[in-house]
Amino acid sequence: MRRVEDGQGALDEGNFGCASLLLADGHIIALTEDGDLVLIEATPEAYREKGRVEGLAATCRAQLALSDGKLYGRDAKQLHCWNLKK
């Protein structure tokens, strides 16, 4: 990881590759190129990773979609859906 400061705030870069990013309810949901789902607090002060799971098995480059509490992501082989409702 390396720290980036641009005058607007600071961000520690993780290993995201060509990630898909989605802003929802004060958080960034990232789907990394390697298939990890990452929940990040959306704040300019620092990089605050709230959680990470191995989400998909194949290379991911498609944009995430969120609708009615369901998160949709696609890898090179399948479309996946995660229910994010409490």
Backbone bond lengths (Angstrom), bond angles and torsions (degrees), N, CA, C in turn:
res aa  C-N    CA-C-N  psi(-1)  N-CA   C-N-CA  omega(-1)  CA-C   N-CA-C  phi
1 M - - - 1.444 - - 1.516 109.72 -
2 R 1.308 116.60 148.86 1.451 120.44 172.75 1.512 109.06 -135.47
3 R 1.302 115.54 150.62 1.454 121.58 -175.61 1.521 109.06 -94.10
4 V 1.331 116.66 131.83 1.457 123.13 179.64 1.517 107.83 -115.39
5 E 1.324 116.59 129.91 1.460 120.87 175.28 1.517 107.46 -125.09
6 D 1.321 116.02 124.72 1.465 120.46 -175.76 1.521 113.62 -120.15
7 G 1.334 118.09 13.59 1.456 120.40 -177.34 1.521 112.35 88.67
8 Q 1.308 117.64 -21.29 1.462 122.98 179.22 1.523 111.02 -96.34
9 G 1.299 116.78 -16.36 1.462 121.80 -176.76 1.508 109.12 157.03
10 A 1.285 116.58 -167.70 1.464 120.81 -178.27 1.515 109.08 -129.63
11 L 1.314 115.27 147.89 1.460 120.66 179.46 1.517 108.54 -143.16
12 D 1.304 116.99 127.63 1.460 121.22 171.75 1.511 106.72 -88.65
13 E 1.302 115.77 120.05 1.455 119.62 -178.72 1.519 110.53 -78.29
14 G 1.315 115.73 134.44 1.456 120.76 175.29 1.513 109.05 -99.30
15 N 1.293 116.98 -172.40 1.454 122.04 178.78 1.525 108.25 -93.27
16 F 1.333 116.51 84.00 1.454 121.07 -175.04 1.524 113.72 -103.12
17 G 1.315 118.21 -22.43 1.459 119.93 -175.34 1.517 109.62 61.87
18 C 1.303 116.98 -139.42 1.467 122.69 177.84 1.537 107.20 -89.97
19 A 1.332 116.35 82.16 1.464 121.37 -172.16 1.522 112.33 -88.84
20 S 1.307 114.81 153.21 1.455 123.12 170.20 1.526 106.72 -97.78
21 L 1.340 116.72 129.59 1.462 121.37 -177.59 1.514 110.43 -119.26
22 L 1.328 115.87 143.91 1.458 122.42 -179.18 1.525 107.88 -142.00
23 L 1.321 117.59 129.57 1.461 122.36 177.18 1.524 108.53 -96.40
24 A 1.345 116.09 125.21 1.459 120.76 -178.36 1.522 109.90 -150.93
25 D 1.301 117.04 123.97 1.466 123.13 172.91 1.535 113.01 52.66
26 G 1.345 115.95 45.45 1.458 120.54 177.21 1.510 115.22 76.40
27 H 1.328 117.15 12.61 1.458 121.94 179.39 1.527 109.75 -132.48
28 I 1.314 115.00 155.21 1.451 121.42 171.98 1.523 106.68 -103.89
29 I 1.313 116.04 128.79 1.458 121.69 173.62 1.523 105.71 -104.65
30 A 1.316 116.29 122.58 1.460 120.93 -179.01 1.520 109.68 -117.14
31 L 1.314 115.63 138.80 1.458 121.88 170.61 1.517 105.67 -113.94
32 T 1.334 116.59 109.79 1.461 120.64 -176.76 1.517 110.88 -73.30
33 E 1.308 114.71 162.85 1.462 120.30 178.46 1.524 111.54 -60.15
34 D 1.333 116.22 -28.78 1.468 120.96 178.87 1.529 113.54 -84.54
35 G 1.346 117.79 -2.93 1.458 120.62 174.71 1.510 116.12 100.21
36 D 1.336 118.43 5.44 1.466 120.57 177.00 1.525 110.49 -79.93
37 L 1.325 116.30 138.09 1.462 121.86 170.78 1.522 107.12 -95.49
38 V 1.337 116.43 128.35 1.453 121.27 -175.40 1.521 108.52 -127.12
39 L 1.333 116.25 131.66 1.459 122.07 175.52 1.516 107.62 -105.72
40 I 1.354 116.27 123.58 1.459 122.78 -175.33 1.518 108.42 -126.40
41 E 1.323 116.63 134.53 1.461 120.12 174.89 1.522 108.10 -69.22
42 A 1.328 116.89 128.80 1.462 121.82 -178.89 1.521 109.59 -82.66
43 T 1.328 116.20 91.44 1.457 122.28 -179.96 1.520 108.85 -142.60
44 P 1.330 118.20 140.93 1.462 119.81 178.77 1.530 113.50 -78.59
45 E 1.326 117.78 -11.01 1.465 120.30 -175.44 1.530 113.00 -71.31
46 A 1.314 117.33 -41.91 1.461 120.55 -175.16 1.518 109.96 -164.19
47 Y 1.315 115.00 162.55 1.456 121.55 173.80 1.517 107.53 -79.27
48 R 1.346 116.68 118.41 1.464 121.00 -179.18 1.529 109.10 -126.20
49 E 1.310 114.57 94.43 1.458 119.97 178.99 1.515 108.45 -78.64
50 K 1.340 116.67 123.06 1.460 122.11 -177.70 1.523 112.35 -92.97
51 G 1.330 116.42 -23.26 1.457 119.69 -179.98 1.509 111.23 -177.62
52 R 1.321 115.47 157.89 1.465 121.76 179.55 1.526 108.02 -150.30
53 V 1.335 116.09 134.37 1.463 121.38 175.59 1.520 108.83 -135.30
54 E 1.319 115.13 152.60 1.454 119.54 172.71 1.517 106.57 -76.84
55 G 1.318 116.07 109.39 1.458 120.14 -173.28 1.508 114.90 -94.50
56 L 1.343 116.56 -48.63 1.454 120.86 -173.92 1.517 110.26 -128.90
57 A 1.336 116.63 157.55 1.457 120.85 -173.17 1.527 114.04 -93.43
58 A 1.320 118.19 -32.60 1.464 120.86 -174.61 1.530 110.24 -105.05
59 T 1.310 116.98 173.93 1.456 122.66 -179.70 1.521 111.23 -57.74
60 C 1.340 116.14 134.53 1.465 122.44 -177.76 1.520 110.06 -117.20
61 R 1.330 116.02 124.89 1.457 119.95 176.13 1.527 111.84 -138.00
62 A 1.304 117.79 -0.42 1.462 121.64 -179.51 1.527 110.09 -84.23
63 Q 1.323 116.42 151.95 1.459 122.47 179.68 1.531 110.63 -70.11
64 L 1.334 116.58 140.85 1.465 122.17 173.11 1.523 109.63 -70.56
65 A 1.314 116.12 157.06 1.461 121.89 174.35 1.524 108.32 -137.48
66 L 1.333 116.54 142.30 1.463 122.53 179.13 1.518 107.97 -128.00
67 S 1.321 116.11 126.89 1.456 121.06 179.89 1.518 109.52 -148.96
68 D 1.317 116.27 125.88 1.465 122.50 175.62 1.533 112.42 50.85
69 G 1.336 115.79 42.74 1.455 119.93 177.19 1.509 115.58 79.76
70 K 1.317 117.01 5.15 1.463 120.72 179.09 1.534 108.87 -113.18
71 L 1.337 115.60 131.51 1.454 122.59 179.19 1.516 108.54 -102.61
72 Y 1.333 115.79 128.43 1.459 121.66 -178.91 1.526 109.42 -113.46
73 G 1.316 116.10 132.48 1.457 121.99 176.92 1.514 109.28 -142.36
74 R 1.320 114.55 150.55 1.464 119.54 -176.81 1.515 109.64 -129.99
75 D 1.321 115.59 136.08 1.462 119.81 170.04 1.531 107.00 -104.59
76 A 1.309 116.76 -167.23 1.466 120.31 -176.94 1.522 113.43 -69.71
77 K 1.354 116.49 -10.59 1.461 119.20 -174.79 1.522 114.64 -120.22
78 Q 1.346 118.50 -33.99 1.467 120.53 -171.95 1.521 111.67 -143.62
79 L 1.329 114.60 159.10 1.451 122.76 169.80 1.525 107.53 -98.23
80 H 1.338 116.80 134.49 1.458 121.57 -178.03 1.528 109.40 -122.06
81 C 1.327 116.28 151.83 1.461 122.09 178.61 1.526 108.62 -134.11
82 W 1.353 115.45 131.71 1.457 121.89 177.19 1.514 107.86 -118.54
83 N 1.327 117.45 130.18 1.462 122.18 176.86 1.526 108.07 -84.16
84 L 1.320 117.83 115.52 1.451 122.50 -177.23 1.536 112.53 -99.35
85 K 1.316 117.07 0.73 1.467 119.63 -179.83 1.514 110.26 -69.70
86 K 1.336 115.77 147.09 1.465 120.89 178.21 1.504 110.08 -73.46
